[in-house]
Amino acid sequence: MTRRRRSVPSRLAGAAPHHVYLVPGFFGFANLGDLAYFGHVRDALAAALAARGLAGEIHVVRTLPTASLRRRAVRLAETVAGTAGEAGPIHLIGHSSGGLDARLFAAPGVALGTDLPVERLAARVASLVTVATPHHGTPVASFFASLLGQRVLRLLSLATMQLLRSGRMPLAVLFRLGNAFAHVDRLTGRRVALLDQVMTQLLGDFSAPRRRAVDRLFREMGEDQSLLVQLAPESMDLLNAVVHDRPGVRIGSVVTAARRPSVGTAMAAGLDPSSHATHAIYVALAGVAAAGPRGWSPPATAEQAAVLRRAYGAMPPPQANDGVVPTRAQVWGRVIRAVRADHLDVIGHFRGPHRDPPHYDWLATGSGFDAAAFAALWTAVADFAFGAADSASPAFPAIRPGDLAAAAGRGRRMRE
């Protein structure tokens, strides 16, 4: 099992290190070696730890893409057991379904079917942050669980790998991809064949080692797709009834809402033809994510609702989403931040190709999320996770883009 670790030295002599675990969602491209799903987040948290003088190790969990929540939580437990030692607080940060893995691992008395000392490890969890996590489910998972949806998920994973790795894709492929997703609700016959053609074209641009890695990824996805069924709103209703939060753990959520697809979002995507093609993908996904069960309305406390109203000007309707997860389904614990962003913007995959390090967008959603918003968000997450959650103002300096560049440089030197 491969893990990625980032160490941050402490200015506090004898202090036990903080152990930070980043848990990815069901987009399996997190497992491909040269594609840093959490690269920008890791740099931000390394800068935050350094600013606080805290010793820490940041680990990226290599999870199982679409396996059951129990199996994914076991993988998290294996990673923690192998790296957390005997001392120091544990902090869990899960993006998308990774937040559910973290909740299940940390739940008191959970039975994961492993001989690992899960309860002893979970008792050391100090904070748990979920980012764009479908606590109350997502209709997108129900779609991906269908036979057609499984093909679409593989294609979307391949396209995302290519876009985030290089920031571009051959225009001919992009236009075919956009055309396929523009009619995703009525894909039959020749249009299904179009999906296969685009997948073949995309794979043709991958090196032989990367194609082998993709093959392994797709085998993992094919062997266990339980997660997609478990993320349906109806299934999450049951999970929330039986899985409880551990007392004493700081639990918070980052909530995301992209702009509703419209002429305005198409214009905000810019004049770049590739942006218009990926905007078509966003329109299709946002439409699926908005189609929740009749009468579905995820709950929110008065305090949580107040944060959402301040962030968005009004309580988001049940149909509001980030392109993958309904906005109100993401609320859990204290709402650390509610931001205007799509599903991957918040982990650093927004448009910023000329920054150091560069940021490549996932889909053109017209969210307007940028480097300043990213730095502010992860400053708030660090304050919450590392102990300044109740302060009226940040206890430490905000993360700046220059801090991220310096942290990325140190990370590159460590890997070399």
Residue pairs with C-beta under 8 A, 6 or more apart in sequence:
1 62
1 75
1 78
1 79
2 33
2 62
3 59
3 60
3 61
3 62
3 79
3 82
3 83
4 42
4 59
4 60
5 57
5 58
5 59
5 83
6 42
6 46
6 57
6 58
6 59
6 411
6 414
7 56
7 57
7 58
7 414
8 46
8 49
8 50
8 54
8 55
8 56
8 57
8 58
9 55
10 17
10 53
10 54
10 55
10 56
11 53
12 53
12 54
12 55
15 54
15 55
16 55
16 87
16 88
16 89
17 54
17 55
17 56
17 57
17 85
17 87
17 88
18 49
18 54
18 55
18 56
18 57
18 88
18 89
18 91
18 386
19 56
19 57
19 59
19 80
19 83
19 84
19 85
19 88
19 89
19 90
19 91
20 45
20 49
20 56
20 57
20 58
20 59
20 91
20 93
20 385
21 59
21 61
21 76
21 79
21 80
21 90
21 91
21 92
21 93
21 102
22 38
22 41
22 42
22 58
22 59
22 60
22 61
22 93
22 94
22 95
22 98
23 61
23 63
23 76
23 92
23 93
23 94
23 95
23 98
23 99
23 101
23 102
24 30
24 37
24 38
24 60
24 61
24 63
24 95
24 96
24 98
25 94
25 95
25 96
25 97
25 98
26 65
26 66
26 96
26 97
26 141
26 227
26 228
26 231
27 37
27 65
27 96
27 157
27 160
28 65
28 66
28 157
28 217
28 220
28 221
29 35
29 37
29 157
29 160
29 161
29 164
29 217
30 37
30 38
30 60
30 62
30 63
30 65
31 62
31 63
31 65
31 213
31 217
31 220
32 161
32 210
32 213
32 214
32 217
33 213
34 165
34 210
35 161
35 164
35 165
36 42
37 60
37 347
38 60
38 95
38 347
39 348
39 357
39 408
40 347
40 348
40 349
40 357
40 359
40 374
40 404
41 93
41 347
41 348
41 378
42 58
42 60
42 411
43 357
43 404
43 407
43 408
43 411
44 348
44 374
44 375
44 378
44 382
44 399
44 403
44 404
44 407
45 56
45 58
45 93
45 378
45 381
45 382
46 56
46 58
46 407
46 410
46 411
47 399
47 403
47 404
47 406
47 407
48 378
48 379
48 382
48 386
48 396
48 399
49 55
49 56
49 58
49 382
49 386
50 407
51 396
51 397
51 399
51 403
52 382
52 386
52 396
54 386
57 83
59 79
59 83
61 75
61 76
61 79
61 98
61 101
62 75
62 79
63 72
63 75
63 76
63 98
63 101
64 71
64 72
64 75
64 220
64 224
65 217
65 220
65 221
65 227
66 153
66 220
66 221
66 224
66 225
66 226
66 227
66 228
67 75
67 220
67 223
67 224
67 226
67 227
68 224
68 226
68 227
68 230
69 97
69 100
69 101
69 104
69 226
69 227
69 230
69 239
70 104
70 112
70 113
71 224
71 226
72 97
72 98
72 100
72 101
72 227
73 101
73 104
73 105
73 110
73 112
74 112
74 113
74 114
74 116
75 101
76 92
76 101
76 102
76 105
77 105
77 112
77 114
77 116
77 118
77 121
78 114
78 116
80 90
80 105
80 121
81 116
81 117
81 121
84 90
84 121
84 124
88 124
89 124
89 125
89 126
89 127
90 121
90 124
90 125
90 126
91 125
91 126
91 127
91 128
91 129
91 385
91 386
92 102
92 105
92 106
92 125
92 127
92 128
92 129
93 102
93 128
93 129
93 130
93 131
93 381
93 385
94 100
94 101
94 102
94 103
94 128
94 129
94 130
94 131
94 133
95 131
95 132
95 133
95 346
95 347
96 131
96 132
96 133
96 134
96 324
96 325
96 343
97 133
97 134
97 227
97 231
98 133
99 129
99 130
99 131
99 132
99 133
99 135
99 253
99 332
100 130
100 133
100 134
100 135
100 231
100 239
102 128
102 130
103 128
103 130
103 135
103 243
103 245
103 332
104 110
104 112
104 243
105 112
105 118
105 122
106 122
106 125
106 128
106 245
106 246
106 249
107 122
107 243
107 244
107 245
107 246
108 119
108 122
108 244
108 246
108 247
109 119
110 118
110 122
110 243
112 118
122 246
123 246
125 246
125 249
126 249
126 250
126 385
127 249
127 250
127 251
127 252
127 384
127 385
127 386
127 389
128 249
128 250
128 251
128 252
128 333
129 251
129 252
129 253
129 254
129 336
129 381
129 384
129 385
130 252
130 253
130 254
130 330
130 332
130 333
131 253
131 254
131 256
131 346
131 347
131 381
132 254
132 255
132 256
132 322
132 324
132 325
132 330
132 343
132 346
133 253
133 325
133 330
133 332
134 141
134 231
134 236
134 325
134 326
134 329
134 330
135 236
135 240
135 253
135 298
135 329
135 330
135 331
135 332
136 233
136 236
136 237
136 240
136 298
136 299
136 326
136 328
136 329
137 231
137 232
137 233
137 234
137 235
137 236
137 237
137 329
138 231
138 232
138 233
138 289
138 321
138 324
138 325
138 326
138 329
139 232
139 233
139 288
139 289
139 290
139 291
139 292
139 293
139 326
140 285
140 288
140 289
140 324
140 325
141 227
141 228
141 229
141 230
141 231
141 232
142 228
142 231
142 232
142 233
143 149
143 152
143 288
144 150
144 152
144 153
144 228
145 225
145 228
145 229
145 232
148 187
148 192
149 228
150 221
150 225
151 192
151 195
151 196
152 181
152 184
152 187
152 195
153 221
154 199
154 218
154 221
155 177
155 180
155 195
155 198
155 199
155 202
156 281
157 217
158 199
158 202
158 203
158 214
159 169
159 177
159 202
159 281
160 344
160 362
161 214
162 169
162 202
162 205
162 206
163 169
163 278
163 360
163 361
163 362
164 344
164 349
164 360
164 362
165 360
166 360
167 353
167 358
167 360
167 361
168 274
169 177
169 202
169 274
170 201
170 205
171 273
171 274
171 277
172 201
173 198
173 201
173 202
174 273
174 274
174 277
174 278
175 273
175 277
176 194
176 197
176 198
176 201
177 198
177 277
177 278
177 281
178 276
178 277
178 278
178 279
178 280
178 281
179 194
179 280
180 187
180 191
180 194
180 195
180 198
181 280
181 281
181 283
181 284
181 285
182 280
182 283
182 284
183 191
184 284
184 288
185 284
185 287
187 195
203 211
203 214
206 214
229 235
230 236
230 239
233 292
233 293
233 296
233 329
234 293
236 329
245 251
245 333
250 334
250 384
250 385
250 389
251 332
251 333
251 334
252 332
252 333
252 334
252 335
252 336
252 381
252 384
252 389
253 330
253 331
253 332
253 333
253 334
253 335
253 336
254 330
254 335
254 336
254 337
254 338
254 339
254 346
254 377
254 381
255 307
255 308
255 311
255 327
255 330
255 331
255 335
255 337
255 338
255 339
256 322
256 325
256 327
256 330
256 338
256 339
256 340
256 341
256 342
256 343
256 345
256 346
257 312
257 316
257 320
257 321
257 322
257 327
257 338
257 339
257 340
257 341
258 282
258 286
258 321
258 322
258 323
258 340
258 341
258 342
258 343
258 345
258 365
258 366
258 367
259 265
259 268
259 340
259 365
259 366
259 367
259 368
260 286
260 320
261 279
261 282
261 283
261 286
261 287
264 366
265 279
265 282
265 365
265 366
266 276
266 279
266 366
267 366
268 366
268 368
269 275
269 276
269 278
269 279
269 364
269 365
269 366
270 364
272 364
274 364
275 361
275 364
276 364
278 361
278 362
278 363
278 364
279 363
279 364
279 365
279 366
281 363
282 323
282 342
282 363
282 364
282 365
285 323
285 324
285 363
286 321
286 323
289 321
289 322
289 323
289 324
289 325
289 326
290 319
290 320
290 321
290 326
292 318
292 319
292 326
296 318
297 318
297 328
298 318
298 326
298 328
298 329
298 331
300 308
300 315
300 328
300 331
303 334
303 335
304 331
304 335
305 315
307 335
307 338
308 315
308 316
308 327
308 328
308 331
308 335
308 338
309 315
310 338
311 337
311 338
311 339
311 340
312 320
312 338
312 340
316 327
316 328
318 326
318 328
319 326
320 326
320 327
320 328
321 327
322 330
322 341
322 342
322 343
323 342
323 343
323 363
323 365
324 343
325 343
327 338
334 384
334 389
336 380
336 381
336 384
336 389
337 376
337 377
337 380
337 381
339 346
339 369
339 373
339 377
340 367
340 368
340 369
341 350
341 367
341 369
341 373
342 362
342 363
342 365
342 367
342 369
343 362
344 350
344 362
344 363
345 362
345 365
345 367
345 369
345 374
346 369
346 374
346 377
348 359
348 374
349 359
349 360
349 361
349 362
350 359
350 361
350 362
350 367
350 369
350 370
350 371
350 374
351 359
351 360
351 361
351 364
351 370
352 358
352 359
352 370
352 371
353 359
353 360
355 371
355 401
355 405
356 405
356 408
357 404
357 405
357 408
359 371
359 374
371 401
371 404
372 401
375 398
375 399
375 400
375 401
375 403
375 404
376 398
376 399
378 399
379 394
379 396
379 398
379 399
380 394
382 396
382 399
383 389
383 391
383 394
383 395
383 396
387 395
388 394
388 395
388 396
